[in-house]
Every structure is written in C-alpha cells, then in structure tokens.
C-alpha cells in the first residue's frame, strides 16, 4: 500500500509539471514557421528518437518475451495522438491561443461521456457540478466571441480535443504491462511515422522554413518540453488516476497559455473572456477537492473493512 501511494504521489507530481509545461505549447506552435503537419509529426518523431537509445533494451525484452505482435495495439494511441497534434496545430494557427486552449479545456465534458459509456462508472453530484462549470466556461467563451477566433480554427481545436480524449482512453486500455518510457517512445514514433504521410501529401516538405533557425528552436522546445514532458506526464498519470481526473487538470492550461501568449506574443485576451478563467478554475478546484475527500473516505474504509461487495478500493 505505501508503495502504491508513493507511485500515485509521483504520478500527481508528473501531472502538475506536465500541466505547467503543456501550457506553453500553443505559443511555441505560433513561433514555429514550419507547416502545421510537419510540426505535428516531427515533434513526435523527435521526442521518440530522443528516448529510443534509453528504451531499446526494454523494447527487445518485450519482443523476446511477448513477441512483436504485442506491440501492435500501441499503434492505436500513437495514431490518435498524432491526429490530435495535426488537428491541434492547424487549429491554433487559425485562432488565438486563448480561444484554442479554452476550447480544449472543455474536454472533461467529453470524458464524462467516456466515464459512462466506456468505464460504466457513476459520477457523483460534485463531479456533475464541476462538469457543468467547465461546460459553462466553454459556453461563455463562445458567446463572448473569442479573441481572433474563426469557425474553422474552433472546429479543428474541437476535433483535436475529441482525439485527445480518445487517446487517453486508449492509453489506459493498452499501456498496462509496458514500462512508461518504453510506452511513450513507441507511441511517439508510431504517431509520427503514421501521420507524416499526411503532411508530405500536402507538399509541406517543400517549405523554405527548413533554414529558419528560430523555427527549429521552437520545434525542439515543442518536442522536448510540451511533448516529452507535458503529454508524457499526462500518459503516466492515467496509469494511476481515472482519465477524467487527468482531464480536469487541463482546465488550468488556458490560464497558463494566455499568460504565455501575453508575455511572448503580446496577445491579450479580452476582458469578456475572464469569467471563463474563473469558471474553469472553480471546476478544477471543485472536482479535485471532491475526489480528494472521496479518496480519503475510500482508503479509510478499505483499511478497516476491505472493499464493499461490488466496490473497488480505487478512489
């Protein structure tokens, strides 16, 4: 039990660091002059190649012990994450950083659907109220008109959010039994290789931006920070926490992204969007507080009487 608690604490720390890091991804995307499809695929390939020398022994061990076919299910989350990045990069470039990240931050509403349809988990009244606050924040944003938003950009960001939800659900299903560094390395390589033809088919390899040093710096930051630290942390956390809990931590990303966009790009979100900040922050605080209280109650019950019939000791 102490070991499991230690792992969950580590996962929570990873999640916090990942949320802080991922908050800068939208700004880095805007700073990178490479075509959107190349940015999406190359950030995954670079992250995967950086990890590859460290996880090669683990990959060999898996192939020897379980066969190469055991790696095939990892293509699914890899492809979903690759499509998420392609849609997300394209969407961010057609709208403002604040609008893009606010749309993405409505993902707990989609995770609520997954909780009911995929996991058959019942949500508490506090969960539903937090989801309602998140939905209200998204609705307020759209009603206020967004800052520099476009219908096409908003649609792409919404589609990217759907792909992210599917990616985290798939990760929880297939990541068990594979060491985390090995897992993320394989899905990054798979996602980058499977989606790179989409960029090549659009002729994006012919861009003159290959000689732009600042574009490469922004791409490297996307690969090493936003991808290798940010997304990898979310993927690690989903091994120990329900995906909907992980999704609620992303509600803090619009605030971080807006601060970064103001400091780096001079993009100031209009005052009309500020209530969305408050609603998302309140939703996150309420959800996490309710889960913490429920977790303490569950641990106390299980330590004295064990799990009730038909119940789990997992908070």
Protein Blocks (a to p, Z undefined) as FASTA:
>chain_A
ZZmmmmmmmmmmmmmmmmmmmmmmmmmmmmpmbdfklmmmmmmmmmmmmmmmmmmmmmmm
mmmmnojklmmmmmmmmmmmmmmmmmmmmmmmmmcfklmmmmmmmmmmmmmmmmmmmnop
acdfklmmmmmmmmmmmmmmmmnopahiafklmmmmmmmmmmmmmmmmmmmmmmgopafk
lmmmmmmmmmmmmmmmmmmmnopmmpcklmmmklmmmmmmmmmmmmmmmmmmmmmmmmmg
cfklmmmmmmmmmmmmmmmmmmmnopacdfklmmmmmmmmmmmmmmmmmmmmmmmmmmmm
mmmnopaehiafbZZ
